């Protein structure tokens, strides 16, 4: 009872409520250049190999650390260093998403790819600002709850774009669906205007050169070169198995016979509930288990969740087990991402939070966007059952690195 009372108090906080809305705005564009776009391309008859390669349009997520120092160094003339950037970027995103209504996947793949890259660029830049805002505004004791509520908003956005969009697409043209989703970005604008600005404890870097150089120097001086490099490798590998499965899950479900409405209805109903439970459970357990044990437990559950897709591939079009599969995936994703965000925040210096968090999340995006690019070709060559077994195997290398820097009996990752 005490836990639920404290949980209600969290949701009554302006800071936490703002993080839910900013999480929603941060998650909204992601599927519009990946899963949702894949569904549109699939029903338009685009080749499966080309659909798989389209994950490369998300490359900006993997290289956002390159321009992240700009957000640490420069302060917009309105709303402060973090909220000012958020408002500017979200306005650009509304325009770019609305422009997708002009595209025709079956005729002009190149124009579609260019538009998708532009969305990914602004979305990645919004992530830089949102991640820095969350890192700066939260106190140490709030990181678990803050990560949980941000992931909650993020996952709701993914479910809206990955489920409600599919349901609408069975009834409306895809161009209209993208216009409606562009309008939803207005929630981000409202959150940026309403959210409390973090108190700036230290001055921003004095020059752009310092904003580029000092975050990396400070990171490796604090962690040590070898330990720092091992952490970066771990970040690339930790969610690789989950990314491989997620990249092709929508084409898989469509190809074995489910309709867009089938997929969207389950993700938007029971799947949403599973995400909420998983996210809040992850935030609550994080404060009890510590970051290290959460990474072990939640990472293992993420890997196991891929095996539900393997079983579904064996069963074929089985509506009941499709419900089970989507709910398990959403629950485990909520757990894992909450722990991973808290882990990232624990590694950042507030003075350079935009650049350091961007570096860490860019490496996570390497597995989600670049390493998974051949997934469509692999699925064509192996068939769906073997493909999902391989995705389970892809999760194991990241878990094997945990004993090196996140021992089970230590409460926080080693930073010696």
C-alpha positions in Angstrom: 0.0 0.0 0.0 2.9 2.4 0.9 4.4 1.8 -2.6 1.2 2.6 -4.4 0.7 5.8 -2.3 4.3 6.9 -3.2 3.5 6.1 -6.8 0.5 8.4 -6.8 2.7 11.1 -5.3 5.1 10.7 -8.2 2.4 11.2 -10.7 1.2 14.4 -8.9 4.7 15.9 -9.4 4.9 18.5 -12.2 8.4 17.2 -12.9 7.3 13.6 -13.4 4.2 14.5 -15.3 6.3 16.6 -17.7 8.6 13.7 -18.2 5.7 11.5 -19.2 4.7 14.0 -21.9 8.3 14.5 -23.0 8.7 10.8 -23.2 5.7 10.6 -25.4 7.1 13.3 -27.7 10.4 11.5 -27.8 8.9 8.2 -28.7 6.4 9.4 -31.3 8.7 9.8 -34.3 10.6 6.5 -33.9 8.2 4.0 -35.5 7.3 6.6 -38.2 10.6 5.7 -39.8 10.7 2.1 -38.8 7.8 -0.3 -37.8 4.9 1.9 -38.9 6.7 2.8 -42.2 7.5 -0.9 -42.7 3.8 -1.7 -42.5 2.9 1.0 -45.0 5.7 -0.3 -47.3 4.6 -3.9 -46.9 1.0 -3.3 -47.9 2.2 -1.2 -50.9 4.1 -4.3 -52.1 7.7 -3.1 -51.5 10.3 -5.9 -51.6 11.1 -7.4 -48.1 14.8 -6.9 -48.6 14.3 -3.2 -49.2 12.1 -3.0 -46.1 14.9 -4.5 -44.0 17.5 -2.1 -45.5 15.2 0.9 -44.7 16.4 0.6 -41.1 19.4 2.5 -42.3 17.3 5.7 -42.6 17.6 5.8 -38.8 21.4 6.3 -38.9 21.1 9.8 -37.3 20.2 8.0 -34.0 23.6 6.3 -34.1 25.6 9.5 -34.8 23.7 12.1 -32.8 26.7 12.5 -30.4 28.4 14.4 -33.3 26.2 17.4 -33.1 25.1 17.0 -29.4 27.8 19.4 -28.2 25.8 22.2 -29.8 23.0 21.6 -27.3 25.4 21.8 -24.4 27.2 24.9 -25.6 24.5 27.1 -26.9 21.4 28.4 -25.1 18.3 29.5 -27.1 17.0 33.0 -26.3 13.8 31.5 -24.9 12.8 28.9 -22.2 16.4 28.0 -21.2 19.1 25.6 -22.3 17.0 22.4 -22.4 13.4 23.5 -23.0 14.3 26.1 -25.6 16.0 23.4 -27.8 13.0 21.0 -27.3 10.5 23.6 -28.5 12.5 24.4 -31.6 13.1 20.8 -32.6 9.6 19.7 -32.0 8.3 22.4 -34.4 10.6 21.1 -37.1 9.4 17.5 -36.4 5.7 18.5 -36.9 6.6 19.8 -40.4 8.8 16.8 -41.3 6.2 14.2 -40.2 3.4 16.0 -42.1 5.5 16.0 -45.2 5.3 12.2 -45.2 1.7 12.6 -46.4 3.1 13.6 -49.8 5.1 10.3 -50.3 4.2 7.2 -52.3 6.2 4.2 -51.2 5.4 2.1 -54.3 6.7 4.8 -56.7 9.4 7.0 -55.1 11.4 5.1 -52.5 14.2 7.6 -52.7 12.1 10.6 -51.7 10.5 8.5 -49.0 14.0 7.6 -47.6 15.1 11.3 -47.7 11.9 12.4 -45.8 12.4 9.5 -43.3 16.1 10.6 -42.7 15.0 14.1 -42.0 12.5 12.9 -39.4 15.1 10.7 -37.9 17.6 13.6 -37.7 15.2 15.9 -35.9 14.0 13.0 -33.7 17.5 12.1 -32.7 18.2 15.8 -31.9 15.0 15.9 -29.8 16.3 12.8 -27.9 19.5 14.7 -27.2 17.6 17.5 -25.6 15.1 15.3 -23.8 17.7 13.0 -22.4 19.8 15.9 -21.2 16.7 17.5 -19.6 15.8 14.3 -17.8 19.4 13.9 -16.5 19.6 17.5 -15.3 16.2 17.8 -13.7 16.3 14.6 -11.7 18.0 14.1 -8.3 19.8 10.8 -7.7 17.0 9.4 -5.6 14.5 10.2 -8.4 16.3 8.5 -11.3 14.5 5.2 -11.0 11.0 6.8 -11.0 12.1 9.4 -13.6 13.3 6.8 -15.9 10.1 4.8 -15.4 7.7 7.6 -16.2 9.7 8.8 -19.2 9.7 5.2 -20.6 6.0 5.0 -19.9 5.4 8.1 -22.1 7.8 6.8 -24.7 6.2 3.4 -24.8 2.7 4.9 -25.0 3.9 6.8 -28.1 5.3 3.6 -29.6 2.0 1.9 -29.1 0.1 4.8 -30.6 2.3 4.8 -33.7 2.6 1.1 -33.9 -1.0 0.1 -33.1 -3.5 3.0 -33.4 -1.8 4.0 -36.7 -2.2 0.5 -38.1 -5.9 0.4 -37.1 -6.5 3.8 -38.7 -4.6 2.7 -41.8 -7.2 0.0 -42.4 -9.8 2.8 -42.6 -7.9 5.9 -43.8 -5.2 6.5 -46.4 -1.7 6.3 -44.9 -1.1 10.0 -45.9 -4.0 11.0 -43.6 -2.6 8.8 -40.8 0.8 10.6 -40.9 -0.9 14.0 -40.8 -2.8 13.0 -37.7 0.4 11.7 -36.1 2.1 15.0 -36.9 -0.6 16.8 -35.0 0.1 14.6 -31.9 3.5 16.2 -31.7 1.8 19.3 -30.3 1.8 17.4 -27.0 5.5 17.8 -27.0 5.2 21.5 -27.6 2.9 21.9 -24.6 5.2 19.8 -22.4 8.2 21.9 -23.3 6.3 25.1 -22.4 5.0 23.7 -19.1 8.0 21.6 -17.8 10.2 23.1 -15.1 13.6 24.2 -16.3 16.5 22.4 -14.6 18.7 24.5 -12.3 22.0 25.0 -13.9 24.6 24.1 -11.2 27.6 24.6 -13.4 28.3 27.0 -16.3 28.0 25.5 -19.9 31.3 24.9 -21.7 32.9 28.2 -22.6 33.5 27.3 -26.3 32.3 24.8 -28.8 35.8 23.2 -28.8 35.4 22.6 -25.0 31.8 21.3 -25.6 33.2 18.7 -28.0 36.4 17.7 -26.1 35.7 17.9 -22.4 32.7 15.4 -22.2 34.9 12.6 -23.7 37.9 13.6 -21.6 35.9 13.7 -18.4 34.1 10.4 -19.2 37.2 8.4 -19.7 39.2 10.1 -16.9 36.4 9.2 -14.4 35.8 5.6 -15.6 39.2 4.7 -16.9 40.0 3.9 -20.5 39.5 0.1 -20.4 36.4 0.2 -18.2 35.0 3.0 -20.4 35.6 1.1 -23.6 34.0 -2.0 -22.2 30.9 -0.1 -21.1 30.6 1.3 -24.7 30.8 -2.2 -26.2 28.3 -3.5 -23.7 25.8 -0.7 -24.7 26.0 -1.7 -28.3 25.4 -5.4 -27.5 22.9 -5.3 -24.6 19.7 -4.8 -26.7 21.0 -6.3 -29.9 18.8 -9.5 -29.7 15.7 -7.4 -28.9 16.5 -5.1 -31.8 16.9 -7.9 -34.3 13.5 -9.4 -33.4 11.7 -6.0 -33.2 13.0 -4.9 -36.5 11.1 -7.6 -38.4 8.2 -8.3 -36.1 5.6 -6.3 -38.0 6.4 -7.8 -41.4 6.5 -11.2 -39.7 3.0 -10.8 -38.2 1.6 -9.4 -41.5 3.1 -12.3 -43.5 1.7 -15.0 -41.3 -1.8 -13.7 -41.8 -2.7 -11.1 -39.2 -4.3 -7.9 -40.3 -3.1 -4.4 -39.4 -6.1 -4.1 -37.2 -5.3 -7.4 -35.4 -1.8 -6.2 -34.6 -2.8 -2.6 -33.7 -5.7 -3.6 -31.5 -3.7 -6.0 -29.3 -0.7 -3.6 -29.0 -3.0 -0.7 -28.2 -5.1 -2.7 -25.6 -3.5 -5.4 -23.6 -0.1 -4.5 -24.9 -0.4 -1.0 -23.5 -1.4 -2.4 -20.1 1.6 -4.7 -20.2 3.9 -1.8 -21.1 2.6 0.3 -18.2 3.0 -2.6 -15.7 6.4 -3.4 -17.0 7.7 0.2 -16.9 6.4 0.9 -13.4 7.5 -2.5 -12.2 11.0 -1.7 -13.6 11.1 1.6 -11.9 10.0 0.2 -8.6 12.4 -2.8 -8.7 15.2 -0.6 -9.7 15.2 1.2 -6.4 15.2 -2.2 -4.6 17.6 -4.2 -6.7 20.0 -1.5 -7.8 21.2 -0.9 -11.3 23.5 -3.9 -11.6 21.0 -6.6 -10.7 18.3 -4.9 -12.8 20.5 -5.1 -15.8 21.0 -8.8 -15.2 17.4 -9.7 -14.6 15.8 -7.4 -17.1 18.3 -8.2 -19.8 17.7 -11.9 -19.4 13.9 -11.4 -19.7 14.5 -9.4 -22.8 16.4 -12.2 -24.4 13.8 -14.8 -23.4 11.0 -12.7 -24.8 12.4 -13.4 -28.3 11.6 -17.1 -27.9 7.9 -16.3 -27.9 8.2 -15.1 -31.5 10.0 -18.4 -32.3 7.0 -20.3 -30.9 4.5 -18.1 -32.8 6.5 -18.8 -36.0 6.0 -22.5 -35.4 2.3 -22.1 -34.7 1.5 -19.8 -37.6 -1.6 -17.6 -37.4 -2.6 -18.3 -33.8 -4.4 -15.3 -32.4 -4.2 -16.3 -28.8 -0.5 -16.8 -28.8 0.0 -13.6 -30.8 -1.6 -11.9 -27.8 0.8 -13.6 -25.5 3.8 -12.7 -27.6 3.0 -9.0 -27.9 2.2 -8.7 -24.2 5.5 -10.4 -23.1 7.5 -8.3 -25.5 5.9 -5.1 -24.2 6.3 -6.0 -20.6 10.0 -7.0 -21.0 10.7 -3.9 -23.1 9.3 -1.7 -20.3 11.5 -3.4 -17.7 14.7 -3.3 -19.8 14.5 0.2 -21.0 13.7 1.6 -17.5 16.9 0.0 -16.2 19.0 1.1 -19.2 18.0 4.7 -18.9 18.8 4.8 -15.2 22.2 3.2 -16.1 22.9 5.9 -18.7 22.0 8.7 -16.3 24.3 7.3 -13.6 27.2 7.6 -16.1 26.6 11.2 -17.0 28.1 14.4 -15.7 25.4 17.1 -15.5 27.6 19.7 -17.1 28.0 17.6 -20.3 24.8 15.6 -20.0 23.6 16.3 -23.6 26.8 15.1 -25.2 27.6 12.1 -22.8 24.0 10.8 -22.9 23.9 11.2 -26.7 27.1 9.2 -27.0 25.7 6.4 -24.9 22.3 6.3 -26.6 23.9 6.6 -30.0 25.8 3.4 -29.4 22.5 1.7 -28.3 21.1 2.9 -31.6 23.9 1.2 -33.5 22.4 -2.2 -32.7 18.8 -1.0 -33.2 19.4 0.7 -36.6 22.7 -0.4 -38.2 23.5 -3.9 -37.1 20.0 -5.0 -37.8 20.0 -3.8 -41.4 20.5 -7.3 -42.9 17.7 -8.7 -40.8 15.3 -8.8 -43.8 17.7 -10.7 -45.9 18.5 -13.1 -43.0 14.8 -13.8 -42.5 14.4 -14.5 -46.2 17.3 -16.9 -46.2 16.5 -18.8 -42.9 12.7 -18.6 -42.5 11.0 -17.1 -39.5 11.6 -19.8 -36.8 15.4 -19.9 -37.3 15.5 -16.1 -37.6 14.0 -15.7 -34.1 16.3 -18.3 -32.6 19.2 -16.3 -34.0 17.8 -13.2 -32.5 17.9 -14.9 -29.1 21.5 -15.8 -29.6 22.3 -12.2 -30.5 21.2 -11.2 -27.0 23.8 -13.4 -25.2 27.1 -11.5 -25.9 25.9 -8.4 -24.1 24.8 -10.4 -21.1 28.2 -12.1 -20.9 29.8 -8.7 -20.4 27.8 -7.9 -17.2 30.2 -9.7 -14.8 33.1 -7.5 -16.0 31.7 -4.1 -14.9 28.3 -4.7 -13.3 28.9 -7.5 -10.7 25.8 -9.0 -9.2 26.7 -8.0 -5.7 27.6 -4.4 -6.4 24.8 -1.8 -6.2 26.1 0.4 -9.0 28.3 -0.2 -12.1 32.0 -0.2 -11.3 33.5 3.2 -12.1 37.1 2.6 -10.9 
